[in-house]
């Protein structure tokens, strides 16, 4: 999952969510997280079901941000949780075997604690400060990514302030994958934006 797309309806700039995601997948996105901060539960589930229909033919997993109930209702491939969301132990208990679980880590203590969990990845949040994540404590930076890579037993996803000009340095610092929002969803050509990110990310280390 080298390029991991996270959706944000506010950043689509009038574009259609499903067409934008499909274009990004054609450009090389290999995992998609549906993030809905404003929608009702019914709308969230409906979007998740429809997005899964778009992604299934491409073999691209659908991850739901925060909401285990929505993931179960839509039979999504997994859930991404933050530190203020449902605790890992509950998520693990509620999700069927084989579903993906990702966890945001925002401090060294959280990185080390995550080593006790059976996770599919940890997401360093944010690598660089960004307007889409305003409630974080500190940005990790490249040195922070190198440190996480040296102590974490999980695949490492970098998120926050990532674009085509810094993706290579982020991957070289140890990120297995980069999670991108505005660099793809706000682009005039999401397919080309995804392809450029993939090309500049280099080979997985």
Wavefront OBJ file of the C-alpha trace (Angstrom):
o trace
v 0.000 0.000 0.000
v 2.581 2.555 -1.104
v 0.055 5.349 -1.758
v -2.862 5.404 0.694
v -5.675 7.834 -0.118
v -7.716 9.410 2.672
v -10.908 11.130 1.531
v -12.149 14.530 2.628
v -15.336 15.819 1.036
v -14.424 19.442 1.809
v -11.255 19.214 -0.281
v -12.856 17.752 -3.419
v -13.501 21.279 -4.732
v -16.761 20.255 -6.357
v -15.518 16.978 -7.840
v -17.428 13.706 -7.459
v -16.106 11.543 -4.604
v -16.416 8.208 -6.389
v -14.952 9.354 -9.707
v -12.077 11.035 -7.874
v -11.270 7.907 -5.883
v -11.485 5.667 -8.948
v -9.174 7.993 -10.883
v -6.686 7.940 -8.003
v -6.770 4.130 -7.947
v -6.052 4.061 -11.686
v -3.053 6.273 -10.898
v -1.670 3.810 -8.368
v -3.469 4.280 -5.032
v -3.613 0.864 -3.364
v -5.647 1.569 -0.219
v -8.479 4.023 0.474
v -9.756 5.353 3.791
v -13.227 6.875 3.878
v -13.238 9.697 6.394
v -16.557 11.402 7.133
v -16.586 13.959 9.912
v -19.860 15.684 9.049
v -22.144 12.927 7.712
v -24.927 11.144 9.520
v -24.427 7.436 10.192
v -26.865 6.555 7.386
v -24.968 8.727 4.884
v -21.632 7.339 6.037
v -22.811 3.742 5.531
v -24.303 4.541 2.112
v -21.055 6.170 0.966
v -19.023 3.248 2.303
v -21.143 0.663 0.471
v -20.961 2.593 -2.783
v -17.222 3.209 -2.472
v -16.610 -0.485 -1.784
v -18.434 -1.264 -5.040
v -16.041 1.097 -6.847
v -12.920 -0.373 -5.241
v -13.677 -4.112 -5.296
v -13.001 -4.626 -9.037
v -9.534 -3.115 -8.525
v -8.753 -5.237 -5.469
v -8.189 -2.096 -3.388
v -9.146 -2.353 0.313
v -11.610 0.101 1.857
v -10.754 1.324 5.350
v -13.262 3.229 7.485
v -12.037 6.024 9.706
v -13.030 5.700 13.361
v -16.429 3.987 12.976
v -16.416 0.243 13.595
v -20.207 0.120 13.204
v -20.002 1.639 9.727
v -17.206 -0.750 8.742
v -19.312 -3.726 9.856
v -22.455 -2.448 8.139
v -20.646 -1.907 4.828
v -18.428 -5.005 5.158
v -15.392 -2.762 4.690
v -11.908 -4.265 4.758
v -10.858 -2.579 7.964
v -10.852 0.359 10.351
v -8.419 3.146 11.153
v -8.603 4.530 14.674
v -7.005 7.493 16.374
v -5.976 7.821 19.982
v -9.309 9.395 20.984
v -11.427 6.812 19.123
v -12.553 3.369 20.289
v -9.712 1.592 22.150
v -7.761 -1.009 20.172
v -8.871 -3.922 22.376
v -12.552 -3.201 21.626
v -11.924 -2.738 17.905
v -10.095 -6.072 17.782
v -12.918 -7.808 19.609
v -15.668 -6.387 17.382
v -14.075 -6.856 13.966
v -14.158 -10.251 12.245
v -10.870 -12.114 11.833
v -8.796 -10.912 8.916
v -9.959 -7.297 8.912
v -7.332 -4.552 8.760
v -6.664 -2.382 11.827
v -4.558 0.779 11.636
v -3.729 3.090 14.527
v -2.542 6.702 14.588
v 0.468 7.372 16.813
v 1.190 10.910 17.942
v 3.875 10.444 20.623
v 6.832 8.143 21.374
v 4.836 6.518 24.189
v 2.027 5.625 21.786
v 4.496 4.114 19.307
v 5.950 1.838 21.968
v 2.516 0.904 23.328
v 1.399 -0.039 19.807
v 4.061 -2.760 19.744
v 1.787 -4.691 22.123
v -1.050 -4.667 19.590
v -1.768 -6.910 16.625
v -1.971 -4.069 14.086
v -1.622 -3.999 10.317
v 0.093 -0.608 10.439
v 0.769 2.439 12.580
v 0.296 5.905 11.102
v 2.691 8.649 12.198
v 0.414 11.643 12.513
v 1.302 14.223 11.396
v 4.707 14.077 9.712
v 4.353 17.772 8.910
v 1.681 20.059 10.315
v -1.329 20.442 8.069
v -4.643 22.271 7.987
v -6.599 18.983 7.845
v -5.244 17.891 11.237
v -5.304 20.742 13.743
v -5.634 18.855 17.044
v -2.235 17.136 17.113
v 0.456 17.679 19.694
v 3.621 17.779 17.597
v 4.805 17.003 14.091
v 7.113 13.999 13.722
v 9.346 15.293 10.934
v 11.850 13.053 9.147
v 13.888 12.354 12.280
v 10.721 11.218 14.035
v 9.942 8.816 11.190
v 13.448 7.355 11.392
v 13.010 6.827 15.121
v 9.606 5.140 14.701
v 11.057 2.868 12.027
v 13.860 1.862 14.402
v 11.553 0.861 17.286
v 8.211 -0.154 15.764
v 7.435 -3.707 14.709
v 4.604 -2.573 12.431
v 4.483 -1.253 8.857
v 4.723 2.530 8.987
v 2.330 4.919 7.262
v 3.223 8.606 7.161
v 0.428 11.175 7.040
v 0.295 14.958 7.128
v 1.632 17.568 4.727
v 2.781 15.033 2.133
v 3.065 16.012 -1.540
v 5.116 15.154 -4.609
v 8.064 17.332 -3.553
v 8.664 15.624 -0.200
v 7.367 12.079 -0.704
v 10.792 10.700 -1.671
v 12.460 11.958 1.516
v 9.584 10.613 3.640
v 9.925 7.133 2.140
v 13.702 7.223 2.516
v 13.213 8.080 6.196
v 11.443 4.754 6.669
v 7.779 5.121 5.702
v 6.389 2.002 4.028
v 3.421 3.992 2.801
v 2.274 7.607 2.534
v -1.290 8.632 3.312
v -2.355 11.574 1.207
v -5.445 13.765 1.247
v -5.323 17.158 -0.492
v -2.419 16.320 -2.839
v -4.801 13.930 -4.610
v -8.410 14.885 -3.838
v -7.855 18.597 -4.509
v -5.839 17.987 -7.694
v -7.355 18.859 -11.075
v -6.232 15.425 -12.309
v -6.308 12.948 -9.378
v -5.046 10.062 -11.534
v -1.967 11.994 -12.631
v -1.395 13.275 -9.069
v -1.461 9.719 -7.696
v 0.858 8.463 -10.441
v 3.354 11.260 -9.760
v 3.362 10.491 -6.023
v 3.912 6.798 -6.710
v 6.761 7.478 -9.146
v 8.498 9.921 -6.791
v 8.087 7.662 -3.754
v 10.714 5.283 -5.144
v 10.881 1.582 -4.420
v 9.665 0.290 -1.047
v 12.676 -0.017 1.250
l 1 2 3 4 5 6 7 8 9 10 11 12 13 14 15 16 17 18 19 20 21 22 23 24 25 26 27 28 29 30 31 32 33 34 35 36 37 38 39 40 41 42 43 44 45 46 47 48 49 50 51 52 53 54 55 56 57 58 59 60 61 62 63 64 65 66 67 68 69 70 71 72 73 74 75 76 77 78 79 80 81 82 83 84 85 86 87 88 89 90 91 92 93 94 95 96 97 98 99 100 101 102 103 104 105 106 107 108 109 110 111 112 113 114 115 116 117 118 119 120 121 122 123 124 125 126 127 128 129 130 131 132 133 134 135 136 137 138 139 140 141 142 143 144 145 146 147 148 149 150 151 152 153 154 155 156 157 158 159 160 161 162 163 164 165 166 167 168 169 170 171 172 173 174 175 176 177 178 179 180 181 182 183 184 185 186 187 188 189 190 191 192 193 194 195 196 197 198 199 200 201 202 203 204 205
